[in-house]
Structures are given as structure tokens and as C-alpha cells.
Amino acid sequence: YACRRILNKKNLTMIAYAKQNGKSVSVYNIKGQIMFKKYGFLVSYTNETVSVKTTGNTIWTYNSAGNVLFSR
């Protein structure tokens, strides 16, 4: 039988991938929908966070809602 992945609200708030687009970073959910964009350069991402380097070499880490968690 066919196995289907069940999509729920939590799945749609998880980060599937982040992509560098010029001088900004676009973050997407598992359906390929854009969740948010941030100015800067992609450093890393997980299914819960995205780290972006801005001018001045500050690295900002955002949660899946696009809110700042911390900077370094």
C-alpha cells in the first residue's frame, strides 16, 4: 500500500531548507513555501534555526518564525 506523509501544523513551521539569493537568505517549509527572508549571507540552518551573517561580521540566529534568538 502507499505510504503518505501526514502534514500537520508543526510540519509547516519546520524549516526544510534555506537558500542564498543574492544578498539575502530565503527560508522554506517542507511544502516549498517561503517562510521568511533575511538580509545577509547564509551560515547554517537546521529544521528549527537559521544563522545569517550580516555586515560587520555579526551572525544572527533566527527561529522558524523569523524571530531573533541570539547574535554573536
Predicted model as a PDB file, atoms N, CA, C, CB and O in Angstrom, pLDDT in the B-factor column:
MODEL        1                                                                  
ATOM      1  N   TYR A   1       0.826  -1.181   0.000  1.00 39.00           N  
ATOM      2  CA  TYR A   1       0.000   0.000   0.000  1.00 39.00           C  
ATOM      3  C   TYR A   1       0.869   1.243   0.000  1.00 39.00           C  
ATOM      4  CB  TYR A   1      -0.939  -0.001   1.196  1.00 39.00           C  
ATOM      5  O   TYR A   1       2.039   1.192   0.378  1.00 39.00           O  
ATOM      6  N   ALA A   2       0.302   2.345  -0.420  1.00 42.00           N  
ATOM      7  CA  ALA A   2       1.056   3.598  -0.497  1.00 42.00           C  
ATOM      8  C   ALA A   2       1.167   4.230   0.879  1.00 42.00           C  
ATOM      9  CB  ALA A   2       0.391   4.578  -1.482  1.00 42.00           C  
ATOM     10  O   ALA A   2       0.202   4.256   1.643  1.00 42.00           O  
ATOM     11  N   CYS A   3       2.330   4.729   1.183  1.00 44.00           N  
ATOM     12  CA  CYS A   3       2.575   5.401   2.458  1.00 44.00           C  
ATOM     13  C   CYS A   3       2.591   6.904   2.208  1.00 44.00           C  
ATOM     14  CB  CYS A   3       3.920   4.922   3.111  1.00 44.00           C  
ATOM     15  O   CYS A   3       3.337   7.383   1.353  1.00 44.00           O  
ATOM     16  N   ARG A   4       1.781   7.645   2.941  1.00 48.00           N  
ATOM     17  CA  ARG A   4       1.729   9.087   2.774  1.00 48.00           C  
ATOM     18  C   ARG A   4       2.247   9.781   4.024  1.00 48.00           C  
ATOM     19  CB  ARG A   4       0.302   9.545   2.459  1.00 48.00           C  
ATOM     20  O   ARG A   4       2.014   9.328   5.144  1.00 48.00           O  
ATOM     21  N   ARG A   5       2.936  10.860   3.820  1.00 50.00           N  
ATOM     22  CA  ARG A   5       3.409  11.661   4.947  1.00 50.00           C  
ATOM     23  C   ARG A   5       2.267  12.565   5.395  1.00 50.00           C  
ATOM     24  CB  ARG A   5       4.679  12.501   4.564  1.00 50.00           C  
ATOM     25  O   ARG A   5       1.669  13.272   4.584  1.00 50.00           O  
ATOM     26  N   ILE A   6       1.978  12.539   6.655  1.00 47.00           N  
ATOM     27  CA  ILE A   6       0.896  13.360   7.185  1.00 47.00           C  
ATOM     28  C   ILE A   6       1.449  14.740   7.514  1.00 47.00           C  
ATOM     29  CB  ILE A   6       0.252  12.703   8.442  1.00 47.00           C  
ATOM     30  O   ILE A   6       2.382  14.870   8.306  1.00 47.00           O  
ATOM     31  N   LEU A   7       0.870  15.764   6.906  1.00 46.00           N  
ATOM     32  CA  LEU A   7       1.284  17.135   7.162  1.00 46.00           C  
ATOM     33  C   LEU A   7       0.406  17.725   8.248  1.00 46.00           C  
ATOM     34  CB  LEU A   7       1.214  17.987   5.878  1.00 46.00           C  
ATOM     35  O   LEU A   7      -0.821  17.694   8.148  1.00 46.00           O  
ATOM     36  N   ASN A   8       1.017  18.251   9.262  1.00 47.00           N  
ATOM     37  CA  ASN A   8       0.258  18.951  10.280  1.00 47.00           C  
ATOM     38  C   ASN A   8       0.856  20.331  10.468  1.00 47.00           C  
ATOM     39  CB  ASN A   8       0.246  18.164  11.612  1.00 47.00           C  
ATOM     40  O   ASN A   8       1.828  20.686   9.800  1.00 47.00           O  
ATOM     41  N   LYS A   9       0.285  21.111  11.370  1.00 50.00           N  
ATOM     42  CA  LYS A   9       0.731  22.481  11.566  1.00 50.00           C  
ATOM     43  C   LYS A   9       2.201  22.548  11.950  1.00 50.00           C  
ATOM     44  CB  LYS A   9      -0.108  23.156  12.626  1.00 50.00           C  
ATOM     45  O   LYS A   9       2.911  23.446  11.499  1.00 50.00           O  
ATOM     46  N   LYS A  10       2.671  21.618  12.770  1.00 53.00           N  
ATOM     47  CA  LYS A  10       4.074  21.630  13.187  1.00 53.00           C  
ATOM     48  C   LYS A  10       5.004  21.408  12.002  1.00 53.00           C  
ATOM     49  CB  LYS A  10       4.321  20.561  14.252  1.00 53.00           C  
ATOM     50  O   LYS A  10       6.051  22.052  11.925  1.00 53.00           O  
ATOM     51  N   ASN A  11       4.658  20.519  11.078  1.00 54.00           N  
ATOM     52  CA  ASN A  11       5.487  20.281   9.894  1.00 54.00           C  
ATOM     53  C   ASN A  11       5.653  21.547   9.070  1.00 54.00           C  
ATOM     54  CB  ASN A  11       4.880  19.178   9.031  1.00 54.00           C  
ATOM     55  O   ASN A  11       6.726  21.787   8.516  1.00 54.00           O  
ATOM     56  N   LEU A  12       4.609  22.360   8.983  1.00 56.00           N  
ATOM     57  CA  LEU A  12       4.661  23.562   8.162  1.00 56.00           C  
ATOM     58  C   LEU A  12       5.458  24.675   8.824  1.00 56.00           C  
ATOM     59  CB  LEU A  12       3.264  24.045   7.863  1.00 56.00           C  
ATOM     60  O   LEU A  12       5.822  25.644   8.158  1.00 56.00           O  
ATOM     61  N   THR A  13       5.738  24.562  10.116  1.00 82.00           N  
ATOM     62  CA  THR A  13       6.550  25.570  10.783  1.00 82.00           C  
ATOM     63  C   THR A  13       7.999  25.120  10.914  1.00 82.00           C  
ATOM     64  CB  THR A  13       5.977  25.885  12.155  1.00 82.00           C  
ATOM     65  O   THR A  13       8.834  25.862  11.430  1.00 82.00           O  
ATOM     66  N   MET A  14       8.302  23.918  10.452  1.00 92.00           N  
ATOM     67  CA  MET A  14       9.681  23.436  10.456  1.00 92.00           C  
ATOM     68  C   MET A  14      10.396  23.932   9.207  1.00 92.00           C  
ATOM     69  CB  MET A  14       9.729  21.890  10.534  1.00 92.00           C  
ATOM     70  O   MET A  14       9.792  24.053   8.141  1.00 92.00           O  
ATOM     71  N   ILE A  15      11.674  24.215   9.346  1.00 96.00           N  
ATOM     72  CA  ILE A  15      12.483  24.665   8.221  1.00 96.00           C  
ATOM     73  C   ILE A  15      12.925  23.446   7.407  1.00 96.00           C  
ATOM     74  CB  ILE A  15      13.715  25.485   8.713  1.00 96.00           C  
ATOM     75  O   ILE A  15      13.556  22.531   7.935  1.00 96.00           O  
ATOM     76  N   ALA A  16      12.588  23.447   6.131  1.00 96.00           N  
ATOM     77  CA  ALA A  16      13.022  22.365   5.247  1.00 96.00           C  
ATOM     78  C   ALA A  16      14.395  22.694   4.671  1.00 96.00           C  
ATOM     79  CB  ALA A  16      11.993  22.133   4.108  1.00 96.00           C  
ATOM     80  O   ALA A  16      15.289  21.848   4.633  1.00 96.00           O  
ATOM     81  N   TYR A  17      14.544  23.945   4.221  1.00 97.00           N  
ATOM     82  CA  TYR A  17      15.838  24.371   3.686  1.00 97.00           C  
ATOM     83  C   TYR A  17      15.919  25.892   3.654  1.00 97.00           C  
ATOM     84  CB  TYR A  17      16.063  23.791   2.272  1.00 97.00           C  
ATOM     85  O   TYR A  17      14.904  26.586   3.712  1.00 97.00           O  
ATOM     86  N   ALA A  18      17.138  26.387   3.561  1.00 98.00           N  
ATOM     87  CA  ALA A  18      17.409  27.814   3.420  1.00 98.00           C  
ATOM     88  C   ALA A  18      18.321  27.982   2.225  1.00 98.00           C  
ATOM     89  CB  ALA A  18      18.050  28.420   4.717  1.00 98.00           C  
ATOM     90  O   ALA A  18      19.195  27.152   1.975  1.00 98.00           O  
ATOM     91  N   LYS A  19      18.115  29.061   1.487  1.00 98.00           N  
ATOM     92  CA  LYS A  19      18.847  29.254   0.236  1.00 98.00           C  
ATOM     93  C   LYS A  19      19.332  30.695   0.127  1.00 98.00           C  
ATOM     94  CB  LYS A  19      17.962  28.892  -0.975  1.00 98.00           C  
ATOM     95  O   LYS A  19      18.601  31.637   0.432  1.00 98.00           O  
ATOM     96  N   GLN A  20      20.580  30.846  -0.314  1.00 98.00           N  
ATOM     97  CA  GLN A  20      21.139  32.175  -0.562  1.00 98.00           C  
ATOM     98  C   GLN A  20      20.600  32.692  -1.885  1.00 98.00           C  
ATOM     99  CB  GLN A  20      22.697  32.141  -0.575  1.00 98.00           C  
ATOM    100  O   GLN A  20      20.700  32.014  -2.907  1.00 98.00           O  
ATOM    101  N   ASN A  21      20.026  33.895  -1.871  1.00 96.00           N  
ATOM    102  CA  ASN A  21      19.515  34.545  -3.090  1.00 96.00           C  
ATOM    103  C   ASN A  21      20.128  35.934  -3.164  1.00 96.00           C  
ATOM    104  CB  ASN A  21      17.934  34.621  -3.095  1.00 96.00           C  
ATOM    105  O   ASN A  21      19.589  36.885  -2.597  1.00 96.00           O  
ATOM    106  N   GLY A  22      21.241  36.055  -3.853  1.00 97.00           N  
ATOM    107  CA  GLY A  22      21.912  37.350  -3.910  1.00 97.00           C  
ATOM    108  C   GLY A  22      22.435  37.728  -2.538  1.00 97.00           C  
ATOM    109  O   GLY A  22      23.249  37.012  -1.956  1.00 97.00           O  
ATOM    110  N   LYS A  23      21.959  38.873  -2.015  1.00 96.00           N  
ATOM    111  CA  LYS A  23      22.412  39.335  -0.699  1.00 96.00           C  
ATOM    112  C   LYS A  23      21.394  39.044   0.397  1.00 96.00           C  
ATOM    113  CB  LYS A  23      22.701  40.823  -0.741  1.00 96.00           C  
ATOM    114  O   LYS A  23      21.439  39.660   1.462  1.00 96.00           O  
ATOM    115  N   SER A  24      20.481  38.116   0.148  1.00 97.00           N  
ATOM    116  CA  SER A  24      19.510  37.743   1.182  1.00 97.00           C  
ATOM    117  C   SER A  24      19.373  36.224   1.252  1.00 97.00           C  
ATOM    118  CB  SER A  24      18.134  38.394   0.901  1.00 97.00           C  
ATOM    119  O   SER A  24      19.787  35.499   0.348  1.00 97.00           O  
ATOM    120  N   VAL A  25      18.784  35.770   2.349  1.00 98.00           N  
ATOM    121  CA  VAL A  25      18.567  34.345   2.593  1.00 98.00           C  
ATOM    122  C   VAL A  25      17.061  34.099   2.639  1.00 98.00           C  
ATOM    123  CB  VAL A  25      19.260  33.878   3.927  1.00 98.00           C  
ATOM    124  O   VAL A  25      16.340  34.778   3.370  1.00 98.00           O  
ATOM    125  N   SER A  26      16.593  33.137   1.864  1.00 98.00           N  
ATOM    126  CA  SER A  26      15.184  32.746   1.866  1.00 98.00           C  
ATOM    127  C   SER A  26      15.052  31.422   2.593  1.00 98.00           C  
ATOM    128  CB  SER A  26      14.619  32.643   0.417  1.00 98.00           C  
ATOM    129  O   SER A  26      15.857  30.511   2.397  1.00 98.00           O  
ATOM    130  N   VAL A  27      14.028  31.320   3.437  1.00 98.00           N  
ATOM    131  CA  VAL A  27      13.817  30.123   4.255  1.00 98.00           C  
ATOM    132  C   VAL A  27      12.471  29.513   3.870  1.00 98.00           C  
ATOM    133  CB  VAL A  27      13.866  30.461   5.792  1.00 98.00           C  
ATOM    134  O   VAL A  27      11.473  30.225   3.752  1.00 98.00           O  
ATOM    135  N   TYR A  28      12.447  28.173   3.672  1.00 97.00           N  
ATOM    136  CA  TYR A  28      11.277  27.481   3.143  1.00 97.00           C  
ATOM    137  C   TYR A  28      10.811  26.356   4.065  1.00 97.00           C  
ATOM    138  CB  TYR A  28      11.583  26.924   1.764  1.00 97.00           C  
ATOM    139  O   TYR A  28      11.609  25.762   4.790  1.00 97.00           O  
ATOM    140  N   ASN A  29       9.500  26.070   4.026  1.00 94.00           N  
ATOM    141  CA  ASN A  29       8.952  24.924   4.765  1.00 94.00           C  
ATOM    142  C   ASN A  29       8.975  23.685   3.868  1.00 94.00           C  
ATOM    143  CB  ASN A  29       7.496  25.219   5.259  1.00 94.00           C  
ATOM    144  O   ASN A  29       9.467  23.744   2.741  1.00 94.00           O  
ATOM    145  N   ILE A  30       8.451  22.578   4.356  1.00 91.00           N  
ATOM    146  CA  ILE A  30       8.534  21.322   3.607  1.00 91.00           C  
ATOM    147  C   ILE A  30       7.653  21.295   2.359  1.00 91.00           C  
ATOM    148  CB  ILE A  30       8.155  20.179   4.502  1.00 91.00           C  
ATOM    149  O   ILE A  30       7.817  20.423   1.505  1.00 91.00           O  
ATOM    150  N   LYS A  31       6.720  22.243   2.247  1.00 92.00           N  
ATOM    151  CA  LYS A  31       5.903  22.339   1.033  1.00 92.00           C  
ATOM    152  C   LYS A  31       6.537  23.265   0.003  1.00 92.00           C  
ATOM    153  CB  LYS A  31       4.498  22.830   1.377  1.00 92.00           C  
ATOM    154  O   LYS A  31       5.965  23.500  -1.061  1.00 92.00           O  
ATOM    155  N   GLY A  32       7.725  23.795   0.321  1.00 94.00           N  
ATOM    156  CA  GLY A  32       8.405  24.697  -0.594  1.00 94.00           C  
ATOM    157  C   GLY A  32       7.906  26.124  -0.526  1.00 94.00           C  
ATOM    158  O   GLY A  32       8.247  26.944  -1.379  1.00 94.00           O  
ATOM    159  N   GLN A  33       7.098  26.430   0.487  1.00 95.00           N  
ATOM    160  CA  GLN A  33       6.575  27.788   0.662  1.00 95.00           C  
ATOM    161  C   GLN A  33       7.584  28.616   1.447  1.00 95.00           C  
ATOM    162  CB  GLN A  33       5.195  27.769   1.388  1.00 95.00           C  
ATOM    163  O   GLN A  33       8.203  28.135   2.396  1.00 95.00           O  
ATOM    164  N   ILE A  34       7.735  29.862   1.035  1.00 96.00           N  
ATOM    165  CA  ILE A  34       8.678  30.722   1.742  1.00 96.00           C  
ATOM    166  C   ILE A  34       8.129  31.081   3.118  1.00 96.00           C  
ATOM    167  CB  ILE A  34       8.967  31.998   0.927  1.00 96.00           C  
ATOM    168  O   ILE A  34       6.963  31.448   3.260  1.00 96.00           O  
ATOM    169  N   MET A  35       8.984  30.971   4.122  1.00 96.00           N  
ATOM    170  CA  MET A  35       8.596  31.290   5.491  1.00 96.00           C  
ATOM    171  C   MET A  35       9.006  32.720   5.846  1.00 96.00           C  
ATOM    172  CB  MET A  35       9.228  30.292   6.475  1.00 96.00           C  
ATOM    173  O   MET A  35       8.231  33.466   6.445  1.00 96.00           O  
ATOM    174  N   PHE A  36      10.230  33.093   5.472  1.00 97.00           N  
ATOM    175  CA  PHE A  36      10.717  34.456   5.669  1.00 97.00           C  
ATOM    176  C   PHE A  36      12.010  34.651   4.897  1.00 97.00           C  
ATOM    177  CB  PHE A  36      10.931  34.756   7.170  1.00 97.00           C  
ATOM    178  O   PHE A  36      12.627  33.694   4.428  1.00 97.00           O  
ATOM    179  N   LYS A  37      12.410  35.932   4.775  1.00 98.00           N  
ATOM    180  CA  LYS A  37      13.683  36.305   4.147  1.00 98.00           C  
ATOM    181  C   LYS A  37      14.447  37.195   5.117  1.00 98.00           C  
ATOM    182  CB  LYS A  37      13.457  37.034   2.773  1.00 98.00           C  
ATOM    183  O   LYS A  37      13.852  37.957   5.879  1.00 98.00           O  
ATOM    184  N   LYS A  38      15.772  37.090   5.080  1.00 98.00           N  
ATOM    185  CA  LYS A  38      16.641  37.935   5.893  1.00 98.00           C  
ATOM    186  C   LYS A  38      17.799  38.420   5.036  1.00 98.00           C  
ATOM    187  CB  LYS A  38      17.160  37.170   7.144  1.00 98.00           C  
ATOM    188  O   LYS A  38      18.320  37.674   4.206  1.00 98.00           O  
ATOM    189  N   TYR A  39      18.202  39.672   5.238  1.00 97.00           N  
ATOM    190  CA  TYR A  39      19.344  40.224   4.526  1.00 97.00           C  
ATOM    191  C   TYR A  39      20.629  39.672   5.134  1.00 97.00           C  
ATOM    192  CB  TYR A  39      19.332  41.772   4.574  1.00 97.00           C  
ATOM    193  O   TYR A  39      20.766  39.643   6.357  1.00 97.00           O  
ATOM    194  N   GLY A  40      21.559  39.241   4.310  1.00 97.00           N  
ATOM    195  CA  GLY A  40      22.843  38.734   4.776  1.00 97.00           C  
ATOM    196  C   GLY A  40      23.222  37.470   4.032  1.00 97.00           C  
ATOM    197  O   GLY A  40      22.676  37.155   2.975  1.00 97.00           O  
ATOM    198  N   PHE A  41      24.178  36.752   4.615  1.00 97.00           N  
ATOM    199  CA  PHE A  41      24.717  35.559   3.975  1.00 97.00           C  
ATOM    200  C   PHE A  41      24.507  34.329   4.854  1.00 97.00           C  
ATOM    201  CB  PHE A  41      26.206  35.743   3.668  1.00 97.00           C  
ATOM    202  O   PHE A  41      24.770  34.362   6.056  1.00 97.00           O  
ATOM    203  N   LEU A  42      24.036  33.259   4.250  1.00 98.00           N  
ATOM    204  CA  LEU A  42      23.709  32.035   4.969  1.00 98.00           C  
ATOM    205  C   LEU A  42      24.966  31.416   5.589  1.00 98.00           C  
ATOM    206  CB  LEU A  42      23.027  31.030   4.027  1.00 98.00           C  
ATOM    207  O   LEU A  42      25.968  31.196   4.909  1.00 98.00           O  
ATOM    208  N   VAL A  43      24.889  31.142   6.889  1.00 98.00           N  
ATOM    209  CA  VAL A  43      25.971  30.471   7.601  1.00 98.00           C  
ATOM    210  C   VAL A  43      25.610  29.008   7.794  1.00 98.00           C  
ATOM    211  CB  VAL A  43      26.250  31.153   8.965  1.00 98.00           C  
ATOM    212  O   VAL A  43      26.396  28.122   7.461  1.00 98.00           O  
ATOM    213  N   SER A  44      24.405  28.749   8.340  1.00 98.00           N  
ATOM    214  CA  SER A  44      23.945  27.380   8.572  1.00 98.00           C  
ATOM    215  C   SER A  44      22.449  27.385   8.842  1.00 98.00           C  
ATOM    216  CB  SER A  44      24.709  26.729   9.754  1.00 98.00           C  
ATOM    217  O   SER A  44      21.845  28.433   9.073  1.00 98.00           O  
ATOM    218  N   TYR A  45      21.857  26.177   8.806  1.00 97.00           N  
ATOM    219  CA  TYR A  45      20.456  26.039   9.192  1.00 97.00           C  
ATOM    220  C   TYR A  45      20.178  24.627   9.683  1.00 97.00           C  
ATOM    221  CB  TYR A  45      19.532  26.387   8.015  1.00 97.00           C  
ATOM    222  O   TYR A  45      20.868  23.673   9.325  1.00 97.00           O  
ATOM    223  N   THR A  46      19.139  24.524  10.518  1.00 96.00           N  
ATOM    224  CA  THR A  46      18.606  23.242  10.973  1.00 96.00           C  
ATOM    225  C   THR A  46      17.106  23.290  10.703  1.00 96.00           C  
ATOM    226  CB  THR A  46      18.925  22.969  12.512  1.00 96.00           C  
ATOM    227  O   THR A  46      16.626  24.227  10.065  1.00 96.00           O  
ATOM    228  N   ASN A  47      16.366  22.302  11.175  1.00 94.00           N  
ATOM    229  CA  ASN A  47      14.908  22.356  10.976  1.00 94.00           C  
ATOM    230  C   ASN A  47      14.239  23.349  11.926  1.00 94.00           C  
ATOM    231  CB  ASN A  47      14.296  20.967  11.172  1.00 94.00           C  
ATOM    232  O   ASN A  47      13.036  23.588  11.822  1.00 94.00           O  
ATOM    233  N   GLU A  48      15.013  23.933  12.855  1.00 95.00           N  
ATOM    234  CA  GLU A  48      14.444  24.888  13.807  1.00 95.00           C  
ATOM    235  C   GLU A  48      15.078  26.273  13.756  1.00 95.00           C  
ATOM    236  CB  GLU A  48      14.574  24.347  15.187  1.00 95.00           C  
ATOM    237  O   GLU A  48      14.460  27.237  14.207  1.00 95.00           O  
ATOM    238  N   THR A  49      16.304  26.406  13.215  1.00 97.00           N  
ATOM    239  CA  THR A  49      17.005  27.695  13.217  1.00 97.00           C  
ATOM    240  C   THR A  49      17.728  27.961  11.900  1.00 97.00           C  
ATOM    241  CB  THR A  49      18.001  27.744  14.364  1.00 97.00           C  
ATOM    242  O   THR A  49      18.037  27.048  11.134  1.00 97.00           O  
ATOM    243  N   VAL A  50      17.985  29.251  11.667  1.00 98.00           N  
ATOM    244  CA  VAL A  50      18.785  29.705  10.528  1.00 98.00           C  
ATOM    245  C   VAL A  50      19.761  30.747  11.049  1.00 98.00           C  
ATOM    246  CB  VAL A  50      17.882  30.290   9.371  1.00 98.00           C  
ATOM    247  O   VAL A  50      19.371  31.652  11.786  1.00 98.00           O  
ATOM    248  N   SER A  51      21.031  30.625  10.669  1.00 98.00           N  
ATOM    249  CA  SER A  51      22.046  31.610  11.055  1.00 98.00           C  
ATOM    250  C   SER A  51      22.485  32.372   9.821  1.00 98.00           C  
ATOM    251  CB  SER A  51      23.265  30.929  11.743  1.00 98.00           C  
ATOM    252  O   SER A  51      22.804  31.784   8.788  1.00 98.00           O  
ATOM    253  N   VAL A  52      22.496  33.713   9.947  1.00 98.00           N  
ATOM    254  CA  VAL A  52      22.790  34.604   8.835  1.00 98.00           C  
ATOM    255  C   VAL A  52      23.850  35.607   9.275  1.00 98.00           C  
ATOM    256  CB  VAL A  52      21.506  35.331   8.343  1.00 98.00           C  
ATOM    257  O   VAL A  52      23.741  36.215  10.339  1.00 98.00           O  
ATOM    258  N   LYS A  53      24.875  35.772   8.445  1.00 97.00           N  
ATOM    259  CA  LYS A  53      25.955  36.724   8.727  1.00 97.00           C  
ATOM    260  C   LYS A  53      25.654  38.037   8.018  1.00 97.00           C  
ATOM    261  CB  LYS A  53      27.340  36.157   8.277  1.00 97.00           C  
ATOM    262  O   LYS A  53      25.374  38.057   6.820  1.00 97.00           O  
ATOM    263  N   THR A  54      25.715  39.144   8.774  1.00 95.00           N  
ATOM    264  CA  THR A  54      25.453  40.462   8.202  1.00 95.00           C  
ATOM    265  C   THR A  54      26.751  41.255   8.132  1.00 95.00           C  
ATOM    266  CB  THR A  54      24.391  41.226   9.033  1.00 95.00           C  
ATOM    267  O   THR A  54      27.803  40.795   8.575  1.00 95.00           O  
ATOM    268  N   THR A  55      26.656  42.444   7.573  1.00 87.00           N  
ATOM    269  CA  THR A  55      27.838  43.298   7.519  1.00 87.00           C  
ATOM    270  C   THR A  55      28.314  43.568   8.941  1.00 87.00           C  
ATOM    271  CB  THR A  55      27.535  44.632   6.771  1.00 87.00           C  
ATOM    272  O   THR A  55      27.501  43.660   9.861  1.00 87.00           O  
ATOM    273  N   GLY A  56      29.608  43.692   9.124  1.00 87.00           N  
ATOM    274  CA  GLY A  56      30.153  43.838  10.463  1.00 87.00           C  
ATOM    275  C   GLY A  56      30.437  42.500  11.097  1.00 87.00           C  
ATOM    276  O   GLY A  56      30.833  42.429  12.261  1.00 87.00           O  
ATOM    277  N   ASN A  57      30.236  41.417  10.327  1.00 91.00           N  
ATOM    278  CA  ASN A  57      30.522  40.046  10.769  1.00 91.00           C  
ATOM    279  C   ASN A  57      29.680  39.558  11.939  1.00 91.00           C  
ATOM    280  CB  ASN A  57      31.950  39.943  11.141  1.00 91.00           C  
ATOM    281  O   ASN A  57      30.076  38.617  12.627  1.00 91.00           O  
ATOM    282  N   THR A  58      28.538  40.172  12.178  1.00 96.00           N  
ATOM    283  CA  THR A  58      27.617  39.669  13.199  1.00 96.00           C  
ATOM    284  C   THR A  58      26.820  38.515  12.619  1.00 96.00           C  
ATOM    285  CB  THR A  58      26.669  40.792  13.706  1.00 96.00           C  
ATOM    286  O   THR A  58      26.321  38.601  11.497  1.00 96.00           O  
ATOM    287  N   ILE A  59      26.697  37.435  13.380  1.00 97.00           N  
ATOM    288  CA  ILE A  59      25.885  36.287  12.966  1.00 97.00           C  
ATOM    289  C   ILE A  59      24.613  36.281  13.803  1.00 97.00           C  
ATOM    290  CB  ILE A  59      26.672  34.934  13.127  1.00 97.00           C  
ATOM    291  O   ILE A  59      24.662  36.184  15.029  1.00 97.00           O  
ATOM    292  N   TRP A  60      23.481  36.387  13.129  1.00 97.00           N  
ATOM    293  CA  TRP A  60      22.168  36.382  13.768  1.00 97.00           C  
ATOM    294  C   TRP A  60      21.541  35.011  13.585  1.00 97.00           C  
ATOM    295  CB  TRP A  60      21.251  37.495  13.183  1.00 97.00           C  
ATOM    296  O   TRP A  60      21.557  34.455  12.487  1.00 97.00           O  
ATOM    297  N   THR A  61      20.989  34.466  14.661  1.00 98.00           N  
ATOM    298  CA  THR A  61      20.290  33.177  14.592  1.00 98.00           C  
ATOM    299  C   THR A  61      18.807  33.413  14.824  1.00 98.00           C  
ATOM    300  CB  THR A  61      20.859  32.164  15.638  1.00 98.00           C  
ATOM    301  O   THR A  61      18.403  34.026  15.812  1.00 98.00           O  
ATOM    302  N   TYR A  62      18.002  32.911  13.887  1.00 97.00           N  
ATOM    303  CA  TYR A  62      16.549  33.101  13.895  1.00 97.00           C  
ATOM    304  C   TYR A  62      15.834  31.770  14.100  1.00 97.00           C  
ATOM    305  CB  TYR A  62      16.081  33.758  12.582  1.00 97.00           C  
ATOM    306  O   TYR A  62      16.343  30.720  13.706  1.00 97.00           O  
ATOM    307  N   ASN A  63      14.653  31.814  14.718  1.00 96.00           N  
ATOM    308  CA  ASN A  63      13.837  30.606  14.836  1.00 96.00           C  
ATOM    309  C   ASN A  63      13.002  30.449  13.575  1.00 96.00           C  
ATOM    310  CB  ASN A  63      12.926  30.662  16.098  1.00 96.00           C  
ATOM    311  O   ASN A  63      13.120  31.254  12.651  1.00 96.00           O  
ATOM    312  N   SER A  64      12.165  29.431  13.525  1.00 95.00           N  
ATOM    313  CA  SER A  64      11.393  29.139  12.314  1.00 95.00           C  
ATOM    314  C   SER A  64      10.317  30.192  12.023  1.00 95.00           C  
ATOM    315  CB  SER A  64      10.742  27.775  12.440  1.00 95.00           C  
ATOM    316  O   SER A  64       9.739  30.197  10.936  1.00 95.00           O  
ATOM    317  N   ALA A  65      10.047  31.074  12.973  1.00 94.00           N  
ATOM    318  CA  ALA A  65       9.101  32.163  12.749  1.00 94.00           C  
ATOM    319  C   ALA A  65       9.804  33.420  12.263  1.00 94.00           C  
ATOM    320  CB  ALA A  65       8.327  32.461  14.024  1.00 94.00           C  
ATOM    321  O   ALA A  65       9.153  34.420  11.958  1.00 94.00           O  
ATOM    322  N   GLY A  66      11.149  33.376  12.189  1.00 96.00           N  
ATOM    323  CA  GLY A  66      11.912  34.539  11.742  1.00 96.00           C  
ATOM    324  C   GLY A  66      12.282  35.491  12.857  1.00 96.00           C  
ATOM    325  O   GLY A  66      12.755  36.597  12.595  1.00 96.00           O  
ATOM    326  N   ASN A  67      12.074  35.076  14.107  1.00 95.00           N  
ATOM    327  CA  ASN A  67      12.420  35.909  15.267  1.00 95.00           C  
ATOM    328  C   ASN A  67      13.858  35.648  15.706  1.00 95.00           C  
ATOM    329  CB  ASN A  67      11.450  35.639  16.439  1.00 95.00           C  
ATOM    330  O   ASN A  67      14.338  34.516  15.643  1.00 95.00           O  
ATOM    331  N   VAL A  68      14.545  36.707  16.154  1.00 96.00           N  
ATOM    332  CA  VAL A  68      15.927  36.580  16.607  1.00 96.00           C  
ATOM    333  C   VAL A  68      15.989  35.783  17.898  1.00 96.00           C  
ATOM    334  CB  VAL A  68      16.563  37.963  16.804  1.00 96.00           C  
ATOM    335  O   VAL A  68      15.282  36.079  18.861  1.00 96.00           O  
ATOM    336  N   LEU A  69      16.850  34.761  17.904  1.00 95.00           N  
ATOM    337  CA  LEU A  69      17.112  34.010  19.123  1.00 95.00           C  
ATOM    338  C   LEU A  69      18.330  34.572  19.841  1.00 95.00           C  
ATOM    339  CB  LEU A  69      17.315  32.524  18.809  1.00 95.00           C  
ATOM    340  O   LEU A  69      18.320  34.757  21.057  1.00 95.00           O  
ATOM    341  N   PHE A  70      19.394  34.844  19.059  1.00 93.00           N  
ATOM    342  CA  PHE A  70      20.599  35.446  19.617  1.00 93.00           C  
ATOM    343  C   PHE A  70      21.513  35.905  18.483  1.00 93.00           C  
ATOM    344  CB  PHE A  70      21.338  34.445  20.546  1.00 93.00           C  
ATOM    345  O   PHE A  70      21.292  35.579  17.316  1.00 93.00           O  
ATOM    346  N   SER A  71      22.538  36.666  18.848  1.00 95.00           N  
ATOM    347  CA  SER A  71      23.548  37.090  17.884  1.00 95.00           C  
ATOM    348  C   SER A  71      24.921  36.868  18.515  1.00 95.00           C  
ATOM    349  CB  SER A  71      23.348  38.594  17.464  1.00 95.00           C  
ATOM    350  O   SER A  71      25.049  36.766  19.735  1.00 95.00           O  
ATOM    351  N   ARG A  72      25.938  36.796  17.670  1.00 93.00           N  
ATOM    352  CA  ARG A  72      27.310  36.619  18.177  1.00 93.00           C  
ATOM    353  C   ARG A  72      28.288  37.283  17.246  1.00 93.00           C  
ATOM    354  CB  ARG A  72      27.661  35.126  18.335  1.00 93.00           C  
ATOM    355  O   ARG A  72      29.494  37.250  17.491  1.00 93.00           O  
TER     356      ARG A  72                                                      
ENDMDL                                                                          
END                                                                             
